[in-house]
Amino acid sequence: MKAKEMRDMLPEELAEQITTLRKDLFGKRFANATGELEDTAGVRRSRRELARALTVAHERSLAAERATELRTENQTS
């Protein structure tokens, strides 16, 4: 999934996606460690997709924090 698609998600959907990606990555790491995983590149793809989702979530939290700061500055001025 592309970052743009993740940015279009609702916050609840994004949180659910992050949870799913974490579980998927854990499963792939476990399968790789036990020798059951044939597509070892899948671990890398899963890790990158999780990082992409976490980045979008972090961008949103920073935007919300910045909006709060601006509101506070406007109220004190």
N, C-alpha and C positions, 0 to 999 in steps of 0.2 A: 504494500500500500504506500502511496506517495504521501509526502508531507502535506501537500495541498488538500488531499482527501481527509487527512487527519485534522487539519485546521478547520474543516467544514463540519466536523463532528460536534455533537453536544458534549459538554463536560462529563456527563455520566457515561456516554458512549466511549469517550476517550479513556476514562478510568477503567472501564470494563475491558477495552482493547489492551491496555497496559497489563492488566491482570492476566489476560489470556496469553499475551506474548511472553510474560514471565514464566508461566506454566509450560508453554511450548518450548522455550529455551531450556528450562530445567529438564524436560523430557528428552530433548535432543542431546544435552550434555550427558545425561545418564546413559542413554543408548550408545553414545560414542565411547564412554568409559568402559562399558561392558562389551564393546565390539559388535553391537547389533546394528549400528547405524551405517548404512551403505553410502549415503550422500553426506559426507563430512562437511561439505561446503554449506550445508543447511544450517549448521551451528553459526557460522559467520553471518549468513543472511538474517537469521533470527535475532542475533545480537544487534545488528545494525537497525533492523526494524524496531526493536525495543528502544534503542537509543533515539531513533527518530521520533517515536511517540513520547518519550520522556522529554525531549527537547521542546516539542509542541506544548506539552503541559507546563514546562518551565517558562516558556514565552508567555503563556496565559497568566501565570502567577505574577510575573514581572509587570505585565500590562495592568493587571488589577492593582498591584502595589503602587505603580506610578499614578494611576487614576486617583487612588486614595490620597496620595501626597498632593496632587494638584488641587483636589477638593479642599484639603486642609489649608493649603496656602491661600486659596481664594477666600476662605472663610475668615482667616486672620487678617487679611488685607483690608 
